[in-house]
Amino acid sequence: MTIAGIQFDKIVVDRTDTPKGKMSVKNNILIQDLEKKDFSVGQAKQFMLLYKFEFTAEYEPKIAKIVLNGTVTSIEKEDKIDELVKAWKKDKKLPKEIMTPLLNNILSKSNVEALILAREVGLPPPIQLPRVTVK
């Protein structure tokens, strides 16, 4: 699996209350759909797979929610793409060897974006940041 890019199509930040006291943040990623696309490089026809996803960071108690919808573009061989699309249409599942790098890439990009968005609306970071202790 070669990931060619990740882009966000929709970004929503909804802060409904002022952060105070103890809170937790639940992050989730949902793969919503797959789509096969073709493109040309010179005379050669290539194929790519578009993974539609949704990343959410929910602040509990119900203080805020960050939702990022986007697309991951990966380049695969045509027969592999056809196999993945067929399996997806059948039971909405992907093989572990595809899901692991896919989710890790989505999580990396989405966490950075969510961190910036949280700062902009006055929310605590949606991920645990490293802390230094001096001894």
N, C-alpha and C positions, 0 to 999 in steps of 0.2 A: 504494500500500500504506500503510494507516494502522495502526500498531501501537498497540493499546489497552492492552497490558500483558504483562509477563513474570513468571512465578512459578515457583518451584522446588517440585517435588513430592517429591524425594528428594535427600538430601545425605549423602555418604559420604566420610570422611577416614580413610585407613589408613596410619599411619606404622609401618613395619616395622623401621627402623633409625635410629640417630642420625646426623644430617647431619654429614659431615666431608669435607674435601678438595674436589676439583673435582667438580662435578655439573652436570647440565643438566636443563631442564624442557621437556617436549614437551606442547604444548596441542593439543587436537583438538575439533572440534564435529561431531556426527553428527545429521542430521535423521532421525528414526526413523519418523515417520508424520504424516499430515495428516488432519484431520477437519472436516467442515462441521457447523456448529451454527446454529440459528436462535434469535432472541430477539425480544421485542416491546418497542417504545418507544411507549407510548400505544397507538394503534390500528395503527400501522405495524409490519410484520414486517421485521426486519433479519436479515442473515446475517453470520456471522463464520467465520474459518478458524483452527483450532487446530493449531499446529505443535508436535509433540512432539520434544524434542531431548535430547542428552546431551553435556555438556562434560566433558572429562577433562584433568587436568594430571598427567603422570607424571614423577616425579623419577628420573633415571638417574644412577648405578647404582640398582638397585631399592631405594630408600629409602622412598618414599611414593607414594600416588596419591590424588588428589581427584577425585570423580565427582559431578557435579551433573546431575540429570535435571529437566526442566521443560517448561513450555508457554508458547509465545508466542501471544497472541491478536491477530489482525488483522481489521480490518473491510474488506470488499470488496463489490463489486456481485455479485449472485447468479450472473450468467453468467460472471464472471471466476473465482469460486470453483469453479464446476462445471468450468470448463476446467482449472484447476490440479489439482483432485482427479483428473480423468480422466487427465491427463498423468502424475501421480504414480503412479496405479495401474498405468499401462502400463509405465513404465520407471524409476520412483523418481527422477525428476529434476525440477528446478524451473528456470524461466527465470532468466537472469543478473540481470534487473532486479528480481527478487524475492529471489534468493539474497543479493545484496550487502547490502541494508539489513537483511535478516533475520539474517545471520551477524554483521554489525557490532553490532547490538543485543544479540544473545546474548552475543557476546564482551565487550562493555562491562559488562553486568550480571554475567556469570559471573566475569570477572577480578577485579572488586571483591570478590565473595563469596569467591572462592578466596584472595585476599590476606588477608582477615580470618581464614578458617579456617586457613591456613598459620601465621599468627601464634599462634593459639590452641593449636596442637599443637607449636610450636617448630620450624617449618620455615622455610627462607628463602623470600622472596617468589617466587611462580610466574611473575612478569613482571619485566622489567627496569625498575627504578625510575630516575628521572633522578638524576644526580649533579652536584654543583657542584664546579668547580675554581676556585680563587682564583689570580689572576695579579697 
